Amino acid sequence: MGEKLTFLKTFLQQPSNIGAIAPSSAGLVSMMIESFDWENVQSAIEYGPGTGVFTEGILKSMQEGTHFFAIEQSATMVEATLQRCPEVKIYQESVTNVQELCSKESIQSVDAIISGLPWASFPDDLQNEIMQTMTQVLRPGGTFATFAYWQGLALPAGQRFASRLRSTFSRVQRSPTVWKNLPPAFVYRCTL
Ligand SMILES: C[S@@+](CC[C@H](N)C(=O)[O-])C[C@H]1O[C@@H](n2cnc3c(N)ncnc32)[C@H](O)[C@@H]1O
């Protein structure tokens, strides 16, 4: 099955976990990848790789020796990521278990977290739990990047997420909009 079809099919089965009808575009992948100073990233985690479009960019950009793994809860998406990037270490788990996974990987604190999660479609308590557990593993001064859909800014869930970012991180920057994405999106680059 083609990647776009896998994505759409999984969306139709679990709309609020997937949160998008198509994988991120090449423009959005570049915007996400450029949010990090890869020369100074020794440890990185990807949240919700889906079909692995960011994963591929991360593997190309990170330094040799960077400790990297991905966390994806859908078995179909784990398979899709492994098809695109057979060399990646990926756990089929929820990101809420990130602390246990870091212990398993012997990582004390993480420099970079790259997220493809559909934050705006999560209920408030799940958004909160994921954010809390993430800040337990990201080091002070570490970078977190995630994308949001432009139209989401007008919705209560999108506004709630933006305000959660501002109350959690010491610095929150917004990239220009990537118009050639379905739907148009931008990146939040946040420093703990
Ligand atoms: C919108 S897709 C992102 C795919 C890809 N990063 C992209 O931009 O095309 C969101 C992914 O997050 C995964 N996901 C949702 N909730 C999760 C959770 N609690 N733990 C791990 N993965 C999760 C979904 O299964 C899905 O593959």
The ligand as an SDF file (V2000), in Angstrom:
LIG
                    3D

 27 29  0  0  0  0  0  0  0  0999 V2000
    0.0320   13.4270   12.2940 C   0  0  0  0  0  0  0  0  0  0  0  0
    0.8350   11.8850   12.5220 S   0  0  0  0  0  0  0  0  0  0  0  0
    2.4600   12.5490   12.2390 C   0  0  0  0  0  0  0  0  0  0  0  0
    3.2210   11.8240   11.2280 C   0  0  0  0  0  0  0  0  0  0  0  0
    4.5040   12.4820   10.7390 C   0  0  0  0  0  0  0  0  0  0  0  0
    5.3480   12.9780   11.7930 N   0  0  0  0  0  0  0  0  0  0  0  0
    4.1940   13.5740    9.7650 C   0  0  0  0  0  0  0  0  0  0  0  0
    4.3590   14.7460   10.1160 O   0  0  0  0  0  0  0  0  0  0  0  0
    3.7820   13.2470    8.6540 O   0  0  0  0  0  0  0  0  0  0  0  0
    0.8170   11.6470   14.2650 C   0  0  0  0  0  0  0  0  0  0  0  0
    1.4390   10.3350   14.7500 C   0  0  0  0  0  0  0  0  0  0  0  0
    1.4940   10.3630   16.1810 O   0  0  0  0  0  0  0  0  0  0  0  0
    1.1800    9.0490   16.6580 C   0  0  0  0  0  0  0  0  0  0  0  0
    0.7180    9.1630   18.0540 N   0  0  0  0  0  0  0  0  0  0  0  0
   -0.4320    9.7400   18.5040 C   0  0  0  0  0  0  0  0  0  0  0  0
   -0.4920    9.6720   19.8440 N   0  0  0  0  0  0  0  0  0  0  0  0
    0.6540    9.0540   20.2630 C   0  0  0  0  0  0  0  0  0  0  0  0
    1.1810    8.6970   21.5460 C   0  0  0  0  0  0  0  0  0  0  0  0
    0.5110    8.9680   22.6740 N   0  0  0  0  0  0  0  0  0  0  0  0
    2.3660    8.0680   21.5900 N   0  0  0  0  0  0  0  0  0  0  0  0
    3.0620    7.7820   20.4550 C   0  0  0  0  0  0  0  0  0  0  0  0
    2.6200    8.1000   19.2170 N   0  0  0  0  0  0  0  0  0  0  0  0
    1.4360    8.7300   19.1200 C   0  0  0  0  0  0  0  0  0  0  0  0
    0.1150    8.5640   15.7070 C   0  0  0  0  0  0  0  0  0  0  0  0
   -0.0170    7.1540   15.7250 O   0  0  0  0  0  0  0  0  0  0  0  0
    0.6120    9.1150   14.3670 C   0  0  0  0  0  0  0  0  0  0  0  0
    1.4310    8.2010   13.7020 O   0  0  0  0  0  0  0  0  0  0  0  0
  1  2  1  0
  2  3  1  0
  2 10  1  0
  3  4  1  0
  4  5  1  0
  5  6  1  0
  5  7  1  0
  7  8  2  0
  7  9  1  0
 10 11  1  0
 11 12  1  0
 11 26  1  0
 12 13  1  0
 13 14  1  0
 13 24  1  0
 14 15  1  0
 14 23  1  0
 15 16  2  0
 16 17  1  0
 17 18  1  0
 17 23  2  0
 18 19  1  0
 18 20  2  0
 20 21  1  0
 21 22  2  0
 22 23  1  0
 24 25  1  0
 24 26  1  0
 26 27  1  0
M  CHG  2   2   1   9  -1
M  END
$$$$
